[in-house]
Amino acid sequence: MIRIAIVEDDKQVQQQLVDYIRRYERQFGRMFDLVLFDDGDEIVSNYRPVYDIILLDVQMSRMDGMAAAEAIRRVDQDVILIFITNMAQFAIRGYAVDALDYVLKPVPYFAFSQQLQKAVNRLKRMQRAFLAVPVEGGMRRVSVDSIYYLESEGHSVHFYTESGDFPSPGTLKSFETQLSGKSFARCNSGYLVNLAQVTGVQQNVVQVGPYELQISRPKKKSFLEALTDYIGGEVK
């Protein structure tokens, strides 16, 4: 089920958006899980990347939607943002936080339903698996496809991804279990590699995105077999 957060300090507009979403559900036979916030600071406080779509009022009394979007984007690169505003010039600023689009107040149902449909279609195209990763001060949602590899570092695991690297408390074994069935394999005891990111193997070195990792002798056979199964070819 698609989870939508509505962040709007005007109770009348907030209820209108809820009514529009329920109307959309009846019209298209789709169900949404709704969570309501009365201001930007409420969703940002202890934010967890559990939403698929966030509808953000731009002008709110305590924390405006643009500031909230910037804070959200620091921990969640994939949630779809749609601004609700009475000033079209805010749409330009929305590009800075990769907003999908905006809807002008007063909000007409047709324009709103078009934006909601656009968001639903984007979610369908994405259809990517995500991993909720604990980090200092909260959680971070990571697209599995974007991971290059994971490295064991004592009592933590270091993630190397297309959007940067970061540490997370836990063990490599626990993340390996969570990623079971997602085409990951160990090239040695300390590295868990995303096979989709492998661009080449040369003797005992595997190229994973921009990184070169050592393949250990004990893991070489199983790693190359896993890679062969993934690409459907023959790896020497």
C-alpha positions in Angstrom: 0.0 0.0 0.0 1.3 3.5 -0.9 1.9 5.6 2.2 1.2 9.4 1.9 2.1 12.1 4.4 0.1 15.4 4.3 2.0 18.3 5.8 -0.5 21.3 6.0 -1.1 23.7 8.8 -4.5 24.9 7.5 -7.0 22.3 8.8 -9.5 23.1 6.1 -7.0 22.5 3.3 -5.7 19.4 5.1 -9.2 17.9 5.2 -9.7 18.8 1.6 -6.6 16.9 0.6 -7.8 13.9 2.6 -11.2 14.1 0.9 -9.5 14.3 -2.5 -7.4 11.3 -1.8 -10.4 9.3 -0.7 -12.2 10.4 -3.8 -9.3 9.3 -5.9 -9.4 5.9 -4.2 -13.1 5.4 -5.1 -12.4 6.6 -8.7 -9.4 4.4 -9.4 -9.9 1.5 -6.9 -6.6 2.2 -5.1 -6.0 2.4 -1.4 -3.6 4.7 0.4 -2.3 4.9 4.0 -2.5 8.5 5.2 -0.5 10.2 7.9 -1.2 13.9 8.8 1.2 16.5 10.1 0.2 20.1 11.1 3.5 21.7 10.4 6.9 21.1 8.7 8.8 20.6 12.0 6.5 17.7 13.0 7.5 15.5 10.0 11.1 16.5 10.2 11.4 15.7 13.9 12.7 12.1 14.1 11.9 11.6 10.4 12.0 8.1 9.2 12.0 7.2 5.5 8.8 5.3 5.4 6.7 7.4 3.1 6.2 7.0 -0.7 4.7 10.5 -1.3 4.7 13.7 0.8 2.3 16.6 0.1 4.0 19.7 1.5 2.4 23.1 2.1 5.0 25.7 1.3 4.0 28.4 3.8 3.6 27.1 7.4 3.9 28.9 10.7 6.8 27.1 12.3 8.7 25.5 9.5 8.0 26.1 5.8 7.7 23.3 3.3 10.9 24.2 1.5 13.0 23.9 4.7 11.2 20.7 5.6 11.9 19.3 2.1 15.6 20.1 2.4 15.8 18.3 5.8 13.9 15.3 4.4 16.2 15.1 1.4 19.2 14.8 3.6 18.0 11.4 4.7 15.6 10.3 2.0 16.5 10.8 -1.6 13.6 8.7 -3.0 10.4 9.9 -1.5 8.2 11.8 -4.0 7.6 15.5 -2.9 4.6 17.5 -4.2 4.2 21.1 -3.0 0.9 22.7 -2.2 1.2 26.5 -2.6 -0.6 29.7 -3.5 2.5 31.2 -5.2 3.7 29.7 -8.5 7.2 31.1 -8.1 7.9 28.5 -5.4 7.8 25.8 -8.1 11.2 26.9 -9.3 12.7 26.4 -5.9 11.2 22.9 -5.9 13.8 21.8 -8.4 16.5 22.2 -5.7 14.9 19.4 -3.7 13.8 17.3 -6.7 10.1 17.9 -6.2 7.8 16.1 -8.6 5.6 19.1 -9.1 3.3 21.5 -7.3 -0.5 22.2 -7.0 -1.7 25.8 -6.7 -4.2 26.8 -4.0 -7.2 26.9 -4.1 -6.7 23.2 -4.9 -9.0 21.9 -7.7 -9.7 18.1 -7.6 -8.7 17.6 -11.2 -5.3 19.2 -11.0 -4.7 17.4 -7.7 -5.7 14.0 -9.1 -3.4 14.5 -12.1 -0.4 15.1 -9.8 -1.3 12.1 -7.6 -1.6 10.0 -10.7 1.8 11.2 -11.9 3.3 10.3 -8.5 1.7 6.8 -8.6 3.1 6.2 -12.1 6.6 7.2 -10.9 6.4 4.8 -8.1 5.4 2.0 -10.5 8.4 2.9 -12.7 10.7 2.8 -9.7 9.6 -0.5 -8.2 12.9 -0.8 -6.5 13.7 -2.5 -3.3 14.7 -0.3 -0.4 16.6 -1.1 2.8 15.9 0.8 6.0 19.4 1.3 7.4 20.0 2.5 11.0 22.3 5.5 11.2 23.4 7.9 13.9 20.3 9.8 15.0 17.8 7.8 13.0 17.2 5.8 9.8 18.2 6.1 6.2 16.3 4.5 3.3 18.7 3.1 0.7 17.9 1.9 -2.7 19.3 -1.6 -3.0 20.2 -1.0 -6.6 22.4 2.0 -5.6 24.6 -0.1 -3.3 28.1 -0.9 -4.5 29.2 -3.0 -1.6 29.1 -3.3 2.2 32.3 -3.6 4.3 32.5 -5.1 7.8 34.1 -2.7 10.3 34.1 -4.3 13.7 30.7 -3.6 15.3 29.5 -1.7 12.3 29.1 -2.0 8.5 30.2 0.7 6.0 27.8 1.2 3.1 29.3 2.3 -0.3 26.5 3.6 -2.5 26.0 5.8 -5.6 25.0 8.7 -3.4 28.0 8.4 -1.0 29.2 6.2 1.8 28.2 6.0 5.5 28.5 3.7 8.5 25.7 1.8 10.2 25.7 -0.2 13.4 25.3 -3.9 12.9 27.0 -6.9 11.4 27.6 -7.9 7.8 25.8 -11.2 8.4 22.6 -9.4 9.5 22.6 -7.2 6.4 23.5 -10.2 4.2 20.3 -11.9 5.6 18.2 -8.8 4.8 19.6 -8.8 1.3 19.0 -12.5 0.7 17.7 -13.0 -2.8 18.9 -9.6 -4.0 22.0 -10.7 -5.9 24.6 -10.0 -3.3 27.7 -12.2 -2.7 30.9 -12.1 -0.6 34.1 -11.7 -2.5 35.9 -12.2 0.8 34.8 -12.4 4.4 34.7 -8.6 4.9 32.9 -7.5 1.7 29.4 -8.1 0.5 29.2 -7.1 -3.2 26.2 -6.0 -5.3 26.6 -8.2 -8.4 24.6 -5.7 -10.4 27.4 -3.2 -9.9 30.2 -5.5 -11.0 31.9 -4.3 -14.2 34.8 -6.7 -14.4 37.0 -9.4 -12.8 40.7 -9.6 -13.3 42.5 -12.5 -11.5 41.8 -11.8 -7.8 40.3 -8.3 -8.1 36.7 -7.4 -8.8 35.7 -4.0 -10.1 32.6 -2.8 -8.3 31.5 0.6 -9.7 34.6 2.8 -9.0 36.0 0.4 -6.4 38.5 -2.4 -6.8 38.1 -5.2 -4.2 40.2 -8.2 -3.4 38.7 -11.7 -4.0 39.9 -14.1 -1.3 40.9 -17.6 -2.2 38.3 -19.3 0.0 35.5 -17.1 -1.5 36.6 -17.1 -5.1 34.8 -20.1 -6.3 31.4 -19.3 -4.7 31.7 -15.6 -5.7 32.4 -16.3 -9.4 29.6 -18.9 -9.4 27.2 -16.4 -8.0 28.3 -13.8 -10.6 28.0 -16.3 -13.4 24.4 -17.1 -12.3 23.6 -13.4 -12.1 24.9 -12.4 -15.6 23.9 -15.7 -17.2 27.3 -16.1 -18.8 30.7 -17.6 -18.1 33.2 -16.0 -15.8 36.7 -17.3 -15.7 
